[in-house]
Amino acid sequence: MTALRILSIGPGVTVQDQGRPGYIAQGLSRGGAADVLALAEGAALLRQSAGLAALEMAGFGGCFSADAPLRIALTGAPMKATIDGVAVEWNASHTLPAGAVLQIGGAQAGVYGYLSVGGGIDVPKVLGARATHLAAGIGAVLQAGQVLPIGGDGGGPVGMALDVADRFNGGPARVLASLQTALFADADLTRFAQTEFRRDTRANRQGVRLVPQGGGFGLSAGQSILSEIITPGDIQIPGDGAPYILLPEAQTTGGYPRIGTVIPADLPRLAQTPAGAALRLSFVTLDEALDAQRKYLQSIAALPRLCAPRLRDPALMGDLLSYQLISGMITGVEDI
């Protein structure tokens, strides 16, 4: 079986897939990739299922090699990447030759980069998924020296690229009213929608803290409510008044009031917003949220059709002389 060897690695690299739905009643949140759109982009570039596991790199990648040729795709937060010292394109698929060294540096924008491989990372499944869930103690961050098994690759194209809209520097996100939205004063809801937030340095796979310009938010009748079910995207308001947006490894119940819920289509942007970047949150109706979700799912389904052969820089093509660059231009017969 093909294996991926970890030569060196950043402090927050884990194996992730689409997570474990169906266990919230047992106290286990879905987990999975912080940016599920990046998983789908990698799968599209490799022409394989988006359900296969990949490496999620939180802020920094590492150095990797394989014992056999491997198809790879690099998506999510852009990071500087090289194969045996030669720069390779992000949001693209490549061949990693046997024994070659893939080096992935720090994030140049965003937070989470993804290394997808042909056949997927084939670590054992736990409760139906391969995703690491740090909060629940399922799996762990990866370490140098580990060897990761790779599943069977049915083959497919490499040298493909995908144009990706910027979701790595903050921006707007849409919010749907939640169970406690009506408990907040109208003036606070208006101010919330008009406030520019900055992503705090305090963030992980459980959630992201936002720092508001001006004062915080809260309920006039106090901050405690009955503990009830919560989901990724919920915006909790703890005692300090700074919103906290929950991500895939959030707890399954909570007692802080929720001013709203970020719609699923905008969660990749929230997860990828780097520390210090600005965010604006605006309320939408249920119909608008459903329409946005429908378009989001349609855009994911369209990803394979949007992948195109990437343009290669001749200066970086070590095998340039093997290409037939001119054909049929002249006959070799002099016209008189």
C-alpha positions as CSV (number, residue, x, y, z in Angstrom):
1,M,0.0,0.0,0.0
2,T,1.2,3.5,-0.8
3,A,2.1,5.6,2.2
4,L,2.8,9.2,2.9
5,R,5.7,9.8,5.3
6,I,5.9,12.9,7.5
7,L,9.4,14.3,7.6
8,S,8.5,17.4,9.6
9,I,5.2,19.0,10.4
10,G,3.5,22.0,11.9
11,P,1.8,22.0,15.3
12,G,-1.8,21.8,14.1
13,V,-2.0,19.3,11.3
14,T,-4.8,16.6,11.5
15,V,-6.6,14.1,9.3
16,Q,-10.0,15.4,8.4
17,D,-13.0,14.4,6.3
18,Q,-16.6,15.5,6.3
19,G,-17.1,14.4,10.0
20,R,-19.6,12.3,11.9
21,P,-23.2,13.3,11.6
22,G,-25.8,11.7,13.8
23,Y,-24.0,11.6,17.2
24,I,-25.1,14.9,18.7
25,A,-27.6,13.2,21.0
26,Q,-24.6,11.3,22.5
27,G,-22.7,14.5,23.0
28,L,-20.4,14.3,20.0
29,S,-20.5,17.1,17.5
30,R,-20.0,16.4,13.8
31,G,-16.4,17.7,13.6
32,G,-14.7,17.2,10.3
33,A,-12.9,19.8,8.2
34,A,-13.1,23.4,9.3
35,D,-13.4,24.4,5.6
36,V,-15.4,21.7,3.9
37,L,-15.4,23.7,0.7
38,A,-11.6,23.2,0.5
39,L,-12.1,19.4,0.8
40,A,-14.6,19.5,-2.1
41,E,-12.1,21.6,-4.2
42,G,-9.3,19.1,-3.6
43,A,-11.6,16.2,-4.5
44,A,-12.7,18.0,-7.7
45,L,-9.1,18.6,-8.8
46,L,-8.4,14.8,-8.3
47,R,-11.7,13.6,-9.7
48,Q,-12.6,11.7,-6.6
49,S,-15.1,11.6,-3.8
50,A,-15.2,14.6,-1.4
51,G,-15.8,12.1,1.4
52,L,-12.2,10.9,1.4
53,A,-9.9,12.1,4.2
54,A,-7.2,14.7,3.7
55,L,-4.7,16.6,5.8
56,E,-5.9,19.8,7.4
57,M,-3.0,22.2,8.1
58,A,-3.7,24.9,10.7
59,G,-1.5,27.8,9.8
60,F,1.6,25.7,8.7
61,G,2.2,22.6,6.7
62,G,5.3,20.5,6.8
63,C,7.6,18.2,4.7
64,F,6.3,15.0,3.2
65,S,7.4,12.2,0.9
66,A,5.8,9.1,-0.6
67,D,7.2,5.6,-1.4
68,A,5.4,5.6,-4.7
69,P,4.1,8.3,-7.2
70,L,1.2,10.1,-5.6
71,R,-1.4,12.4,-7.0
72,I,-1.9,15.4,-4.7
73,A,-4.0,18.6,-4.6
74,L,-3.4,21.7,-2.6
75,T,-6.4,23.8,-1.6
76,G,-7.7,26.1,1.2
77,A,-5.6,28.8,2.7
78,P,-2.8,29.5,0.2
79,M,0.6,28.3,1.4
80,K,4.0,28.3,-0.3
81,A,4.7,24.8,-1.6
82,T,7.6,23.2,-3.4
83,I,8.4,19.7,-4.7
84,D,12.2,19.0,-4.5
85,G,12.7,22.8,-4.2
86,V,10.6,23.7,-7.3
87,A,7.6,25.9,-6.6
88,V,4.2,24.4,-7.3
89,E,0.9,26.1,-7.7
90,W,-1.8,26.3,-5.0
91,N,-5.4,25.4,-5.9
92,A,-4.0,22.8,-8.3
93,S,-3.2,19.1,-8.6
94,H,0.3,17.7,-9.1
95,T,2.3,14.5,-9.2
96,L,4.5,13.8,-6.2
97,P,7.1,11.4,-7.5
98,A,8.4,8.5,-5.3
99,G,11.0,9.8,-2.9
100,A,10.5,13.5,-3.8
101,V,10.0,16.0,-0.9
102,L,6.8,18.1,-0.8
103,Q,7.4,21.1,1.5
104,I,4.5,23.3,2.6
105,G,5.1,26.5,4.5
106,G,3.0,28.9,6.4
107,A,-0.4,30.3,5.4
108,Q,-0.1,33.5,3.3
109,A,-3.8,34.2,3.8
110,G,-6.5,32.4,5.7
111,V,-6.0,29.7,8.3
112,Y,-6.5,26.2,7.1
113,G,-4.7,24.7,4.1
114,Y,-5.5,21.2,2.8
115,L,-3.4,18.4,1.2
116,S,-5.6,15.9,-0.6
117,V,-4.1,12.8,-2.1
118,G,-5.4,10.4,-4.7
119,G,-7.2,7.6,-2.8
120,G,-7.4,9.6,0.4
121,I,-5.7,9.2,3.8
122,D,-6.7,5.7,4.8
123,V,-6.4,5.7,8.6
124,P,-8.9,3.5,10.4
125,K,-12.5,4.8,10.8
126,V,-13.9,5.6,14.2
127,L,-17.7,5.9,14.4
128,G,-17.9,5.9,10.6
129,A,-15.3,8.6,9.9
130,R,-11.6,9.2,9.7
131,A,-11.8,12.7,11.0
132,T,-9.7,13.7,14.0
133,H,-11.9,15.2,16.7
134,L,-9.5,16.8,19.2
135,A,-12.1,17.9,21.7
136,A,-13.5,14.4,21.9
137,G,-10.1,12.7,22.0
138,I,-10.6,10.9,18.7
139,G,-7.2,10.9,17.0
140,A,-4.5,13.5,17.6
141,V,-2.4,16.1,15.9
142,L,0.1,14.4,13.5
143,Q,3.8,14.1,14.4
144,A,7.1,13.9,12.5
145,G,8.0,10.3,11.7
146,Q,4.4,9.1,11.3
147,V,3.6,7.1,8.1
148,L,0.1,7.5,6.8
149,P,-1.5,4.8,4.6
150,I,-3.1,5.9,1.3
151,G,-6.2,4.3,-0.1
152,G,-6.3,2.8,-3.6
153,D,-6.3,5.5,-6.3
154,G,-8.4,4.9,-9.4
155,G,-6.2,7.4,-11.2
156,G,-7.2,10.6,-13.0
157,P,-5.7,13.8,-14.3
158,V,-3.0,16.0,-12.7
159,G,-1.8,19.4,-13.7
160,M,-5.3,20.8,-13.2
161,A,-6.1,24.2,-11.6
162,L,-9.1,25.8,-10.1
163,D,-10.0,29.5,-9.8
164,V,-11.1,30.2,-6.2
165,A,-12.8,33.3,-5.0
166,D,-11.1,34.9,-2.0
167,R,-12.6,33.7,1.3
168,F,-9.3,34.0,3.2
169,N,-9.3,37.7,4.4
170,G,-12.6,38.2,6.2
171,G,-15.5,40.0,4.7
172,P,-19.3,39.7,4.9
173,A,-21.2,36.8,6.3
174,R,-24.9,36.1,6.5
175,V,-26.7,35.4,9.8
176,L,-30.1,33.7,10.4
177,A,-32.2,34.5,13.5
178,S,-31.7,31.9,16.2
179,L,-33.8,30.7,19.1
180,Q,-32.8,33.6,21.4
181,T,-32.5,36.4,18.8
182,A,-35.8,37.9,19.8
183,L,-34.6,38.2,23.4
184,F,-32.1,40.9,22.3
185,A,-33.2,44.5,22.2
186,D,-34.0,45.8,18.7
187,A,-31.4,48.5,19.1
188,D,-28.7,45.9,19.9
189,L,-29.7,43.8,16.8
190,T,-29.4,46.9,14.6
191,R,-26.0,47.8,16.1
192,F,-24.9,44.2,15.7
193,A,-25.6,44.3,12.0
194,Q,-23.8,47.7,11.7
195,T,-20.7,46.7,13.6
196,E,-17.3,45.8,12.1
197,F,-15.8,42.9,14.0
198,R,-12.2,41.8,14.1
199,R,-11.3,38.1,14.5
200,D,-9.5,37.7,17.8
201,T,-6.3,35.6,18.3
202,R,-8.3,33.3,20.4
203,A,-9.7,30.7,18.0
204,N,-9.4,26.9,17.3
205,R,-11.5,24.2,15.8
206,Q,-14.2,24.7,18.4
207,G,-14.9,28.4,17.7
208,V,-13.7,31.9,16.9
209,R,-14.0,34.9,19.1
210,L,-14.8,38.3,17.5
211,V,-13.9,41.7,18.9
212,P,-16.5,44.3,18.3
213,Q,-15.9,48.0,17.6
214,G,-17.6,49.8,20.4
215,G,-19.4,48.0,23.3
216,G,-20.3,44.3,23.5
217,F,-23.7,42.7,23.4
218,G,-25.9,41.0,25.9
219,L,-29.4,40.5,27.4
220,S,-30.9,43.0,29.7
221,A,-32.3,40.2,31.8
222,G,-28.9,38.4,32.2
223,Q,-26.8,36.1,30.2
224,S,-27.9,32.7,31.5
225,I,-30.5,30.6,29.7
226,L,-31.5,26.9,29.8
227,S,-28.8,24.8,28.2
228,E,-30.0,23.5,24.8
229,I,-28.7,22.1,21.6
230,I,-26.2,24.2,19.6
231,T,-24.7,23.7,16.1
232,P,-21.7,25.1,14.1
233,G,-22.4,28.6,13.1
234,D,-24.2,29.6,16.3
235,I,-23.1,32.9,17.6
236,Q,-23.0,32.8,21.4
237,I,-22.7,35.9,23.5
238,P,-20.8,35.1,26.7
239,G,-20.5,37.4,29.7
240,D,-17.9,39.8,28.2
241,G,-20.3,40.6,25.3
242,A,-17.8,39.6,22.6
243,P,-19.5,37.2,20.0
244,Y,-18.1,33.7,19.8
245,I,-18.9,31.8,16.6
246,L,-18.9,28.0,16.9
247,L,-17.0,25.7,14.5
248,P,-17.0,21.9,13.8
249,E,-15.7,20.8,17.2
250,A,-18.1,22.9,19.2
251,Q,-19.8,21.4,22.2
252,T,-23.3,20.0,21.6
253,T,-25.2,22.1,24.2
254,G,-24.7,25.5,25.7
255,G,-26.3,28.0,28.1
256,Y,-25.1,31.3,26.5
257,P,-27.7,33.3,24.5
258,R,-27.3,33.1,20.7
259,I,-27.8,36.3,18.8
260,G,-28.0,34.4,15.5
261,T,-26.4,31.6,13.4
262,V,-24.0,32.0,10.5
263,I,-25.5,30.2,7.5
264,P,-23.6,27.0,6.4
265,A,-22.6,28.6,3.0
266,D,-20.6,31.3,4.8
267,L,-18.9,29.0,7.4
268,P,-15.9,28.4,5.2
269,R,-15.2,32.1,5.2
270,L,-15.6,32.3,9.0
271,A,-13.2,29.4,9.6
272,Q,-10.6,30.9,7.2
273,T,-10.7,34.5,8.5
274,P,-7.2,35.2,10.0
275,A,-6.6,37.0,13.2
276,G,-7.1,40.7,12.9
277,A,-9.2,40.5,9.7
278,A,-12.5,42.4,9.6
279,L,-15.9,40.7,9.4
280,R,-19.4,42.1,9.0
281,L,-22.5,40.0,9.9
282,S,-25.9,40.8,8.4
283,F,-29.2,39.2,9.1
284,V,-31.1,37.4,6.3
285,T,-34.5,35.8,6.1
286,L,-35.1,32.1,6.1
287,D,-35.9,32.2,2.4
288,E,-32.7,34.1,1.6
289,A,-30.7,31.6,3.7
290,L,-32.3,28.6,1.9
291,D,-31.6,30.2,-1.5
292,A,-27.9,30.8,-0.5
293,Q,-27.6,27.2,0.6
294,R,-29.0,25.9,-2.6
295,K,-26.6,28.1,-4.7
296,Y,-23.7,26.9,-2.4
297,L,-24.5,23.3,-3.0
298,Q,-24.8,23.9,-6.7
299,S,-21.4,25.6,-6.8
300,I,-19.9,22.6,-5.1
301,A,-21.4,20.2,-7.6
302,A,-20.0,22.4,-10.4
303,L,-16.4,22.3,-9.2
304,P,-15.2,19.4,-11.3
305,R,-16.4,21.2,-14.5
306,L,-14.5,24.3,-13.5
307,C,-11.1,22.5,-13.2
308,A,-8.9,23.2,-16.2
309,P,-5.4,22.3,-17.2
310,R,-3.0,24.8,-15.6
311,L,-0.5,26.9,-17.5
312,R,3.0,25.9,-16.8
313,D,6.0,28.2,-16.7
314,P,8.6,26.9,-19.2
315,A,11.4,28.1,-16.9
316,L,10.2,25.5,-14.3
317,M,9.7,22.6,-16.8
318,G,12.7,20.3,-16.3
319,D,11.3,18.1,-19.1
320,L,10.8,20.9,-21.6
321,L,12.8,19.2,-24.4
322,S,10.5,16.2,-24.3
323,Y,7.6,18.3,-25.6
324,Q,6.8,18.8,-29.3
325,L,6.4,22.6,-29.2
326,I,6.3,23.2,-33.0
327,S,4.5,20.9,-35.5
328,G,3.0,21.5,-38.9
329,M,4.3,25.1,-39.2
330,I,6.6,24.5,-42.2
331,T,7.0,21.9,-44.9
332,G,10.7,22.1,-45.4
333,V,10.1,22.7,-49.2
334,E,11.1,26.0,-50.6
335,D,8.4,27.8,-52.5
336,I,9.5,29.3,-55.9
